[in-house]
Amino acid sequence: MPGRLVVCPTPIGNLDDTSPRMREALVSADFIACEDTRRTGALLDRLRIRPHPRLVSNHEGNEASRAVELTSRIERGDTVTLVSDAGMPGLSDPGYKLIRRCIDRALEVEVLPGPSVVPVALVASGLPTDRWRFEGFLPRRAGELERVLRSAETVIAFESPRRVGESLAALASVAPDREAAVCREMTKMHEEVARGSLGELARRFRGEVKGEIVLVIAPAASTSHDKDVSFAVDALRHLVQSGARPRAAASVVAALTGTRANDLYKALTGREARR
């Protein structure tokens, strides 16, 4: 009988976030595929898991060949637990190729719920959570940074502590008033969530910053505003087609939607409303 792959998140800072299921996945594995065998070994020691299951490196440099080797072991009946240095494997960490190969070969893949800095930073930022996207690491080119700032969704991105000041300055040069948050060392002793505009944060975080950094950036306000105006103009058009006077109807729709009556009238007729 074939074995299985267990995708096991590990604490992003606080060991108290280790669940009984995570611990059991580490204890019962025939092999633990890990980003860095030294860091995973230290984690097992701190969790008092001895003797260690066999640790096998699975990092960016050997991920493709390890996927072949480890799926072969699973097909022969072994249980492989996949971890990264912290958080959920596969989210900007090695793991996707092994997971994908197991799925393609119809092998059992069990994913344990657990720590991930992405939702932690999103909720802690206080920014909209109804629509969001994970960008991975921020792009370096100015044009690609502008694309990020045009997003209609809240954006979560990782950033190097050496580059966070430079990235915030670049973002602030395009949208200095955009709300954002710098989330540093989440769940750890020196956890910090700094909220403010990109301009304010760029001034606060100049140069290199210590710790692991997640940036959360509010959605582009103009995108949602344009959708609201479009909806209001459609509503105004229906009222006028039903016999309402354009200027009076524009005032009613403006009061209900929070848009400017003159903007609605102009969008409908192509001319300014007379006062």
Backbone bond lengths (Angstrom), bond angles and torsions (degrees), N, CA, C in turn:
res aa  C-N    CA-C-N  psi(-1)  N-CA   C-N-CA  omega(-1)  CA-C   N-CA-C  phi
1 M - - - 1.458 - - 1.533 109.17 -
2 P 1.345 116.80 138.16 1.462 118.93 177.79 1.516 111.05 -68.85
3 G 1.316 115.16 157.08 1.456 120.48 175.99 1.514 110.39 -87.08
4 R 1.319 116.09 -141.68 1.464 119.64 -178.52 1.517 110.12 -157.44
5 L 1.328 114.12 163.10 1.461 121.76 173.17 1.522 107.68 -106.52
6 V 1.328 116.39 129.39 1.460 121.95 175.65 1.526 107.81 -112.15
7 V 1.334 116.77 115.49 1.459 121.54 177.72 1.527 107.03 -88.33
8 C 1.331 115.40 114.94 1.470 121.05 -168.55 1.530 110.84 -120.31
9 P 1.322 118.83 108.36 1.466 119.39 173.08 1.520 110.22 -67.22
10 T 1.308 116.10 153.06 1.467 121.15 177.12 1.524 108.69 -124.11
11 P 1.323 118.19 157.94 1.470 120.52 -175.45 1.523 112.21 -55.36
12 I 1.341 115.10 142.65 1.464 120.07 178.58 1.525 111.61 -89.50
13 G 1.320 116.46 1.80 1.460 119.48 178.20 1.510 112.50 176.66
14 N 1.322 116.38 -47.27 1.462 121.27 -174.68 1.519 109.81 -100.62
15 L 1.334 117.04 117.28 1.465 120.91 -177.42 1.522 113.08 -65.27
16 D 1.333 117.41 -18.03 1.462 119.98 177.09 1.524 112.03 -66.82
17 D 1.335 116.95 -12.83 1.463 120.43 177.38 1.528 112.32 -81.13
18 T 1.321 117.85 -1.01 1.464 121.21 176.13 1.528 108.82 -71.55
19 S 1.321 116.66 122.02 1.461 120.46 -179.52 1.532 110.23 -90.72
20 P 1.335 117.68 161.69 1.470 119.65 174.97 1.528 112.65 -57.11
21 R 1.329 118.00 -36.35 1.470 120.00 178.90 1.523 111.60 -66.46
22 M 1.327 116.76 -40.03 1.471 119.70 176.50 1.525 110.32 -60.71
23 R 1.315 115.59 -47.51 1.460 119.45 -178.34 1.525 110.81 -61.31
24 E 1.322 116.64 -43.14 1.465 120.01 179.35 1.525 110.98 -63.13
25 A 1.340 117.67 -38.18 1.465 120.88 178.57 1.523 111.08 -63.59
26 L 1.333 116.92 -35.35 1.463 120.58 179.05 1.530 111.16 -75.12
27 V 1.320 116.49 -40.27 1.468 120.62 -177.52 1.522 111.60 -68.91
28 S 1.343 117.18 -40.67 1.462 121.48 -170.54 1.528 114.16 -89.56
29 A 1.334 117.92 -2.24 1.466 120.15 -177.04 1.525 111.63 -70.12
30 D 1.336 115.55 143.23 1.463 119.79 167.85 1.521 110.09 -77.23
31 F 1.334 115.08 -36.81 1.467 121.64 176.83 1.523 107.98 -138.45
32 I 1.325 116.14 142.17 1.466 121.23 170.90 1.523 107.09 -112.21
33 A 1.328 116.08 116.77 1.465 121.88 176.53 1.518 107.38 -88.53
34 C 1.327 116.95 117.30 1.460 119.48 -171.69 1.526 111.67 -133.00
35 E 1.311 114.44 151.20 1.465 121.67 -178.99 1.527 110.79 -63.04
36 D 1.327 116.57 -42.71 1.460 122.20 179.91 1.531 106.95 -139.32
37 T 1.327 117.40 112.62 1.467 120.42 -175.65 1.528 111.80 -62.14
38 R 1.332 117.64 -30.76 1.472 119.86 179.91 1.527 110.81 -68.08
39 R 1.327 116.55 -43.86 1.463 119.23 -179.16 1.521 110.95 -69.03
40 T 1.330 117.45 -39.71 1.458 119.26 178.52 1.524 110.59 -68.04
41 G 1.339 116.52 -38.17 1.462 119.68 175.90 1.514 111.74 -60.45
42 A 1.340 116.62 -41.35 1.464 120.23 178.11 1.529 110.99 -65.26
43 L 1.340 116.45 -37.68 1.466 120.18 177.46 1.527 110.66 -63.12
44 L 1.332 116.56 -44.91 1.463 120.04 178.98 1.529 111.07 -61.48
45 D 1.327 116.93 -38.60 1.464 120.34 177.61 1.529 110.95 -63.63
46 R 1.325 116.29 -43.03 1.460 120.14 -178.56 1.524 111.23 -68.21
47 L 1.342 116.05 -29.56 1.462 120.01 176.38 1.527 111.88 -86.63
48 R 1.339 116.59 1.10 1.463 123.51 179.02 1.535 111.64 59.38
49 I 1.324 114.47 43.16 1.460 120.46 175.70 1.527 107.22 -99.11
50 R 1.324 116.34 103.00 1.456 122.40 -179.02 1.525 108.76 -141.15
51 P 1.328 117.25 142.51 1.468 126.43 -5.96 1.523 110.18 -70.74
52 H 1.339 115.71 159.20 1.454 120.16 179.37 1.529 110.69 -69.35
53 P 1.336 117.75 140.41 1.466 118.24 162.90 1.537 108.64 -61.84
54 R 1.299 116.43 165.84 1.471 118.95 -178.86 1.526 109.57 -68.13
55 L 1.331 116.28 128.28 1.464 122.45 -179.79 1.529 109.72 -97.41
56 V 1.335 115.73 131.51 1.467 122.25 179.99 1.523 107.91 -125.46
57 S 1.311 117.41 127.89 1.464 119.97 -179.77 1.530 110.76 -67.96
58 N 1.322 115.60 140.95 1.469 121.76 177.33 1.526 106.93 -145.96
59 H 1.326 114.79 84.30 1.462 119.78 -175.02 1.521 110.17 -121.33
60 E 1.321 115.42 -178.52 1.460 120.69 -174.55 1.522 112.12 -57.51
61 G 1.315 117.22 -33.82 1.457 119.71 -176.02 1.513 115.14 -76.04
62 N 1.343 117.92 -25.78 1.468 118.92 -176.48 1.532 113.14 -125.61
63 E 1.332 116.55 14.04 1.463 120.57 -171.91 1.528 112.50 -59.48
64 A 1.320 118.23 -40.04 1.464 120.35 -177.17 1.528 111.44 -66.02
65 S 1.337 117.60 -46.86 1.462 119.91 -179.59 1.526 111.58 -69.44
66 R 1.337 117.27 -35.81 1.453 119.84 177.44 1.533 111.34 -64.79
67 A 1.329 117.31 -35.06 1.463 120.19 179.23 1.525 110.37 -59.92
68 V 1.339 117.07 -40.72 1.470 121.14 177.98 1.520 110.35 -65.30
69 E 1.324 116.11 -47.78 1.470 121.15 -177.68 1.528 111.65 -63.02
70 L 1.321 116.64 -45.59 1.457 120.06 -173.60 1.528 112.34 -74.27
71 T 1.330 117.43 -35.21 1.469 118.14 175.57 1.528 110.13 -65.82
72 S 1.315 117.53 -33.77 1.471 120.08 176.25 1.527 110.20 -63.07
73 R 1.317 116.66 -40.88 1.463 119.86 178.29 1.530 110.84 -65.47
74 I 1.318 116.89 -40.29 1.469 120.02 178.54 1.525 110.38 -64.36
75 E 1.313 116.56 -39.43 1.476 119.81 178.43 1.525 111.55 -63.92
76 R 1.333 115.84 -25.62 1.463 119.40 178.85 1.534 112.23 -88.21
77 G 1.342 117.18 0.67 1.456 120.26 173.85 1.512 116.11 112.97
78 D 1.336 118.60 -0.90 1.459 120.46 -178.52 1.528 111.82 -79.40
79 T 1.326 115.33 152.90 1.462 121.97 170.73 1.523 107.94 -100.78
80 V 1.331 115.64 122.85 1.465 121.54 179.04 1.515 108.05 -111.77
81 T 1.318 116.50 124.74 1.462 121.56 175.10 1.522 107.89 -101.41
82 L 1.323 115.45 125.75 1.460 122.02 -177.26 1.523 109.52 -101.87
83 V 1.328 116.67 125.11 1.465 121.69 176.24 1.521 109.03 -131.67
84 S 1.328 116.04 162.24 1.463 121.54 167.03 1.525 106.95 -118.74
85 D 1.317 117.57 -174.65 1.463 119.28 -177.19 1.523 112.02 -63.39
86 A 1.323 116.94 -33.12 1.473 121.49 178.72 1.513 108.65 -165.16
87 G 1.337 115.59 143.44 1.458 119.20 177.25 1.510 112.88 84.02
88 M 1.341 115.64 -157.02 1.456 122.96 -173.87 1.523 111.82 -90.85
89 P 1.334 119.04 120.07 1.469 120.95 175.88 1.528 110.52 -57.50
90 G 1.322 115.10 141.60 1.457 120.48 179.26 1.509 114.13 96.73
91 L 1.335 118.35 -18.55 1.463 121.38 177.20 1.526 108.68 -97.05
92 S 1.327 115.80 92.81 1.470 122.58 -174.20 1.516 112.02 57.42
93 D 1.319 117.49 21.17 1.462 124.67 174.71 1.524 107.92 -134.03
94 P 1.324 118.25 158.57 1.470 119.83 177.76 1.527 111.57 -58.69
95 G 1.316 115.53 152.55 1.457 120.31 177.03 1.509 113.96 145.01
96 Y 1.344 117.09 -29.12 1.464 119.54 -174.96 1.521 112.55 -59.25
97 K 1.321 118.14 -43.82 1.468 120.44 -174.96 1.521 111.80 -64.54
98 L 1.324 117.10 -39.23 1.458 120.26 177.65 1.530 110.49 -67.84
99 I 1.320 116.84 -44.34 1.471 120.50 178.89 1.525 110.44 -60.49
100 R 1.323 116.26 -46.38 1.471 120.95 -178.19 1.526 111.40 -63.34
101 R 1.333 117.42 -41.20 1.468 120.25 -179.16 1.530 110.36 -67.01
102 C 1.327 117.76 -39.26 1.465 120.09 177.29 1.528 110.74 -62.71
103 I 1.319 117.37 -43.07 1.465 121.21 179.31 1.528 110.03 -63.30
104 D 1.325 116.53 -44.63 1.468 120.39 -179.75 1.521 112.40 -62.05
105 R 1.326 116.85 -28.21 1.465 121.28 -178.65 1.535 112.24 -99.64
106 A 1.357 115.14 14.06 1.466 122.14 175.23 1.530 112.17 59.21
107 L 1.321 116.80 33.86 1.463 121.31 175.30 1.531 109.64 -91.94
108 E 1.310 116.02 150.69 1.457 120.45 -177.27 1.527 110.59 -68.71
109 V 1.336 115.44 130.75 1.462 122.07 176.24 1.524 107.70 -124.64
110 E 1.330 116.14 119.27 1.460 121.53 177.06 1.526 108.20 -111.92
111 V 1.328 116.19 125.77 1.467 121.19 -179.47 1.526 108.27 -109.86
112 L 1.308 116.69 119.71 1.460 121.42 179.50 1.528 109.89 -85.37
113 P 1.335 117.32 139.51 1.468 118.86 173.38 1.515 109.75 -74.11
114 G 1.312 115.74 153.44 1.457 116.43 179.03 1.509 112.92 169.65
115 P 1.312 117.38 -163.18 1.460 121.95 -170.92 1.526 113.39 -61.91
116 S 1.321 114.53 137.13 1.457 122.41 170.21 1.516 106.64 -152.75
117 V 1.305 117.31 130.74 1.460 120.38 -176.31 1.524 111.43 -70.70
118 V 1.340 118.49 -18.91 1.462 120.81 -175.86 1.535 111.63 -62.15
119 P 1.340 120.22 -58.78 1.471 118.37 179.41 1.524 113.19 -67.38
120 V 1.339 117.17 -29.99 1.464 119.99 178.60 1.530 110.23 -61.82
121 A 1.327 116.36 -48.49 1.464 120.40 -179.52 1.524 111.07 -67.19
122 L 1.327 117.30 -39.64 1.464 120.46 -179.70 1.522 111.10 -58.69
123 V 1.321 116.89 -50.05 1.465 120.35 -178.38 1.531 110.68 -67.72
124 A 1.328 117.22 -40.94 1.464 120.66 -178.50 1.523 112.38 -66.56
125 S 1.329 117.62 -25.03 1.468 121.19 -177.78 1.518 112.43 -67.18
126 G 1.334 117.38 -27.00 1.455 120.34 -175.11 1.507 114.02 77.03
127 L 1.337 117.87 9.37 1.463 122.75 179.81 1.533 109.62 -92.54
128 P 1.329 118.42 165.98 1.472 120.82 -175.24 1.528 113.01 -55.36
129 T 1.326 115.89 135.28 1.468 121.42 -177.78 1.522 112.75 -112.84
130 D 1.352 117.51 -0.17 1.459 118.69 -175.77 1.523 112.19 -71.84
131 R 1.338 116.54 -32.86 1.468 121.39 176.43 1.524 107.39 -138.54
132 W 1.322 117.15 123.79 1.457 120.66 -179.16 1.516 109.50 -151.99
133 R 1.323 114.54 163.19 1.459 118.91 176.97 1.523 109.71 -143.99
134 F 1.324 114.48 148.46 1.458 121.77 179.08 1.511 108.29 -96.85
135 E 1.322 116.51 121.21 1.459 122.35 -174.77 1.521 112.51 -91.38
136 G 1.348 118.12 -9.92 1.465 119.19 -170.81 1.521 108.09 76.72
137 F 1.331 116.76 -132.96 1.457 120.44 173.23 1.526 109.47 -90.42
138 L 1.322 116.77 144.97 1.462 120.75 -178.93 1.521 110.80 -62.13
139 P 1.340 117.14 142.59 1.468 119.25 175.26 1.518 110.48 -68.76
140 R 1.317 115.94 161.06 1.462 121.13 -176.47 1.533 112.81 -95.22
141 R 1.326 116.95 -31.21 1.465 120.07 -175.20 1.528 110.68 -75.66
142 A 1.345 115.07 143.85 1.463 120.42 -176.93 1.525 111.48 -59.73
143 G 1.325 117.32 -42.36 1.459 120.52 -179.17 1.519 112.44 -62.33
144 E 1.331 116.63 -37.03 1.460 120.09 179.18 1.523 111.30 -73.64
145 L 1.332 117.20 -32.44 1.466 119.99 174.60 1.525 110.51 -64.83
146 E 1.327 117.13 -38.46 1.461 120.39 177.66 1.530 110.21 -64.13
147 R 1.336 116.88 -36.03 1.471 120.09 176.51 1.523 110.23 -61.22
148 V 1.322 117.25 -41.76 1.458 120.64 178.00 1.525 110.47 -60.32
149 L 1.330 117.09 -41.43 1.461 121.12 -177.59 1.524 112.31 -72.93
150 R 1.329 118.24 -16.45 1.470 120.43 176.46 1.526 111.93 -84.82
151 S 1.296 118.09 -1.43 1.457 121.80 -175.62 1.528 111.71 -61.30
152 A 1.330 115.51 137.13 1.461 121.34 174.74 1.519 111.67 -81.44
153 E 1.339 116.61 -2.71 1.462 121.44 -179.16 1.527 109.77 -116.94
154 T 1.311 115.82 157.09 1.459 120.13 169.85 1.531 108.48 -62.15
155 V 1.315 117.06 136.18 1.464 122.36 -176.59 1.525 109.59 -110.09
156 I 1.344 116.06 130.78 1.460 122.11 173.26 1.524 107.82 -112.17
157 A 1.318 117.57 130.47 1.457 120.70 -177.77 1.527 110.34 -144.17
158 F 1.334 115.07 145.83 1.460 120.67 172.47 1.529 108.90 -83.15
159 E 1.314 116.27 154.14 1.461 120.12 174.00 1.519 109.94 -148.58
160 S 1.320 115.61 144.75 1.449 121.84 177.05 1.524 109.55 -69.11
161 P 1.325 117.84 139.87 1.471 118.95 177.70 1.524 112.51 -61.80
162 R 1.321 117.20 -24.22 1.474 120.21 178.16 1.513 112.39 -75.51
163 R 1.343 116.94 -22.71 1.462 119.88 -173.73 1.525 113.45 -111.25
164 V 1.314 118.16 -3.90 1.459 118.87 -171.90 1.525 112.10 -61.35
165 G 1.324 117.55 -38.75 1.459 119.47 178.57 1.516 111.84 -63.30
166 E 1.321 116.20 -44.92 1.468 121.34 179.63 1.528 111.04 -63.50
167 S 1.343 116.87 -42.18 1.462 120.35 -179.22 1.525 111.34 -67.18
168 L 1.319 117.35 -41.88 1.463 120.07 178.34 1.526 110.87 -63.26
169 A 1.324 116.94 -39.09 1.465 120.15 178.49 1.526 110.55 -63.89
170 A 1.347 116.86 -40.68 1.459 120.43 179.51 1.527 110.95 -66.44
171 L 1.324 117.09 -42.25 1.459 120.86 178.05 1.529 110.99 -65.33
172 A 1.330 116.34 -41.53 1.461 120.85 -178.73 1.526 111.61 -66.86
173 S 1.323 117.94 -28.20 1.466 120.20 179.09 1.523 111.43 -67.16
174 V 1.325 116.74 -22.31 1.468 121.60 179.61 1.523 110.98 -96.72
175 A 1.332 117.26 -43.39 1.467 121.18 -175.50 1.523 109.83 -139.43
176 P 1.326 118.56 73.00 1.466 120.77 -173.58 1.521 114.01 -63.72
177 D 1.337 118.26 -25.48 1.459 121.01 -175.99 1.526 113.35 -94.38
178 R 1.328 117.24 -1.18 1.471 120.29 -178.48 1.528 109.70 -67.78
179 E 1.330 116.84 132.05 1.458 120.78 176.81 1.530 110.73 -67.79
180 A 1.317 115.33 145.70 1.466 120.62 -179.41 1.528 108.51 -159.43
181 A 1.319 114.35 174.33 1.464 120.26 176.01 1.521 108.72 -145.34
182 V 1.320 116.24 141.14 1.458 122.89 171.75 1.529 106.68 -106.23
183 C 1.330 116.21 114.52 1.464 121.60 -178.74 1.524 107.94 -106.29
184 R 1.305 115.97 119.22 1.470 120.97 -172.17 1.526 110.51 -122.73
185 E 1.345 115.94 133.63 1.461 121.96 173.90 1.540 112.26 54.91
186 M 1.337 116.55 47.90 1.458 120.12 -175.71 1.530 111.58 -62.30
187 T 1.328 115.86 135.61 1.474 127.97 -178.18 1.528 112.88 71.77
188 K 1.329 118.51 0.56 1.458 120.87 -178.65 1.525 111.03 -99.03
189 M 1.310 116.71 176.98 1.457 122.36 -174.72 1.520 111.83 -58.90
190 H 1.341 117.22 -39.51 1.467 120.90 -175.51 1.525 111.51 -103.18
191 E 1.321 117.15 35.23 1.466 121.49 179.17 1.526 110.53 -56.72
192 E 1.334 114.87 138.42 1.464 120.81 179.76 1.517 109.19 -146.81
193 V 1.334 116.92 134.39 1.464 122.47 172.69 1.522 106.97 -123.52
194 A 1.330 116.27 110.68 1.462 121.75 179.36 1.526 108.15 -104.06
195 R 1.329 117.03 121.38 1.462 122.33 -177.46 1.522 109.42 -113.55
196 G 1.326 116.16 146.86 1.456 120.39 178.69 1.509 110.00 163.16
197 S 1.321 116.27 -170.08 1.470 119.97 175.10 1.523 109.32 -77.25
198 L 1.322 116.20 161.14 1.460 119.65 177.34 1.530 110.85 -60.06
199 G 1.335 116.71 -36.25 1.462 119.70 177.87 1.527 111.79 -62.68
200 E 1.343 115.97 -44.44 1.464 120.18 179.34 1.525 111.55 -65.16
201 L 1.322 115.74 -42.89 1.461 119.36 -178.93 1.528 111.55 -68.13
202 A 1.336 117.29 -35.35 1.465 120.25 178.32 1.523 110.57 -63.69
203 R 1.330 116.98 -36.31 1.473 120.05 178.29 1.527 110.84 -73.28
204 R 1.308 116.67 -33.40 1.465 120.20 -177.80 1.520 112.36 -75.35
205 F 1.333 116.61 -39.25 1.468 120.55 -176.03 1.523 109.52 -108.26
206 R 1.299 116.10 75.04 1.463 120.74 177.12 1.517 108.59 -95.54
207 G 1.317 116.10 138.08 1.445 120.11 178.62 1.519 111.99 76.69
208 E 1.325 115.32 -159.14 1.458 121.00 -176.08 1.526 111.04 -77.64
209 V 1.338 115.05 141.74 1.457 122.24 178.73 1.522 107.69 -120.40
210 K 1.321 117.52 143.14 1.458 120.20 179.90 1.523 110.79 -84.46
211 G 1.346 115.24 147.77 1.454 120.34 173.34 1.517 114.00 98.51
212 E 1.331 115.59 176.97 1.461 122.42 179.14 1.526 109.25 -87.59
213 I 1.335 115.79 132.95 1.456 121.85 -169.30 1.523 110.76 -118.14
214 V 1.340 115.46 135.97 1.460 122.34 168.92 1.525 107.46 -125.63
215 L 1.329 116.87 129.64 1.460 121.62 175.97 1.527 108.77 -101.61
216 V 1.314 116.25 138.03 1.461 122.22 174.73 1.527 106.97 -123.76
217 I 1.330 117.09 125.93 1.462 122.13 -173.08 1.522 108.71 -122.52
218 A 1.315 116.33 130.90 1.465 121.60 -178.68 1.528 110.68 -64.71
219 P 1.333 117.47 154.00 1.469 120.11 177.37 1.519 111.36 -66.56
220 A 1.324 115.46 158.88 1.459 121.30 178.46 1.528 109.08 -66.18
221 A 1.317 117.08 118.96 1.465 120.70 -176.58 1.513 111.43 -64.13
222 S 1.341 117.89 -33.73 1.466 120.64 -176.29 1.514 111.48 -62.83
223 T 1.345 117.54 -31.19 1.459 119.87 -178.45 1.514 110.48 -64.88
224 S 1.339 116.75 -49.66 1.447 119.11 -179.42 1.527 110.85 -68.06
225 H 1.336 117.47 -34.32 1.453 120.88 179.05 1.522 110.18 -63.40
226 D 1.335 117.49 -43.92 1.455 120.83 179.18 1.525 111.27 -59.89
227 K 1.349 116.47 -38.99 1.460 119.56 178.87 1.525 110.56 -65.70
228 D 1.349 117.14 -39.88 1.454 120.91 179.02 1.527 110.96 -63.93
229 V 1.338 116.83 -43.43 1.458 120.42 179.61 1.525 110.30 -63.78
230 S 1.329 117.03 -42.92 1.463 120.30 179.34 1.520 111.12 -59.73
231 F 1.340 116.44 -43.18 1.465 120.65 178.49 1.525 110.10 -62.58
232 A 1.341 117.06 -42.98 1.460 121.26 -178.28 1.523 111.37 -65.44
233 V 1.327 117.52 -40.39 1.469 120.90 178.46 1.531 110.53 -64.71
234 D 1.318 117.59 -39.96 1.471 120.51 177.26 1.523 110.59 -61.92
235 A 1.339 115.90 -42.31 1.462 119.84 178.97 1.528 110.58 -63.48
236 L 1.343 116.42 -42.68 1.464 120.83 178.15 1.525 110.66 -61.74
237 R 1.315 117.16 -43.23 1.466 121.07 -179.20 1.531 111.17 -60.54
238 H 1.329 116.69 -41.44 1.473 120.09 179.25 1.530 110.74 -64.99
239 L 1.332 117.01 -39.47 1.462 119.51 178.87 1.518 111.44 -64.29
240 V 1.332 117.17 -43.69 1.463 121.20 -179.89 1.526 110.37 -65.51
241 Q 1.332 116.80 -40.28 1.469 119.29 177.63 1.517 111.89 -64.49
242 S 1.330 116.46 -23.59 1.465 120.48 178.36 1.526 112.23 -86.66
243 G 1.346 116.43 -1.28 1.462 119.92 174.80 1.506 115.27 113.68
244 A 1.310 119.33 -0.43 1.455 120.90 -179.35 1.520 110.76 -74.85
245 R 1.346 115.88 150.74 1.465 120.40 175.57 1.528 109.33 -72.68
246 P 1.339 118.13 134.11 1.472 120.73 -174.03 1.519 114.74 -55.42
247 R 1.356 117.41 -46.53 1.461 118.83 -176.07 1.529 111.48 -68.85
248 A 1.312 117.03 -41.24 1.462 119.92 178.99 1.533 110.49 -66.37
249 A 1.333 116.22 -41.28 1.463 119.95 179.99 1.529 110.83 -66.27
250 A 1.337 116.47 -37.10 1.461 120.28 178.94 1.530 110.47 -62.78
251 S 1.328 116.93 -37.90 1.467 120.23 178.34 1.526 111.64 -65.31
252 V 1.349 116.08 -39.92 1.464 120.07 179.70 1.523 110.78 -65.96
253 V 1.349 116.43 -48.51 1.467 120.69 -178.59 1.531 110.36 -64.01
254 A 1.322 117.54 -38.31 1.467 121.01 178.74 1.520 110.89 -61.72
255 A 1.330 116.33 -41.71 1.462 119.70 179.94 1.519 111.77 -65.88
256 L 1.331 117.11 -33.45 1.460 121.10 -177.96 1.525 112.84 -80.43
257 T 1.335 117.88 -28.89 1.461 120.79 -172.67 1.520 113.95 -109.80
258 G 1.333 117.75 -12.24 1.458 119.55 -179.32 1.516 113.93 82.16
259 T 1.321 118.31 6.98 1.464 121.71 176.07 1.529 109.64 -90.28
260 R 1.331 117.43 167.15 1.459 121.62 -178.54 1.527 110.24 -83.33
261 A 1.345 115.84 131.53 1.464 120.65 -177.58 1.521 111.46 -59.51
262 N 1.339 116.90 -39.40 1.462 119.49 -178.03 1.524 111.49 -67.16
263 D 1.368 116.22 -36.04 1.465 119.32 177.33 1.522 110.84 -64.72
264 L 1.336 116.95 -39.18 1.460 120.65 179.31 1.528 110.85 -66.96
265 Y 1.321 116.01 -44.13 1.463 120.20 -179.46 1.531 111.01 -62.37
266 K 1.332 114.71 -42.66 1.470 118.95 179.68 1.523 111.23 -66.48
267 A 1.333 117.61 -38.90 1.460 120.51 178.88 1.527 111.17 -65.13
268 L 1.332 115.53 -31.90 1.466 119.14 -178.76 1.530 112.05 -80.30
269 T 1.345 116.80 -42.56 1.468 120.77 -170.78 1.524 113.67 -106.95
270 G 1.340 116.89 -18.19 1.446 119.54 -177.22 1.513 113.50 84.10
271 R 1.319 118.16 7.51 1.471 120.55 179.23 1.516 109.51 -141.19
272 E 1.343 115.39 159.26 1.454 121.32 179.96 1.529 109.72 -71.63
273 A 1.349 115.86 148.34 1.459 119.63 175.35 1.529 109.15 -75.81
274 R 1.313 117.96 137.51 1.472 121.82 176.99 1.511 109.33 -76.86
275 R 1.345 112.84 142.17 1.466 118.09 179.26 1.528 109.02 -96.06
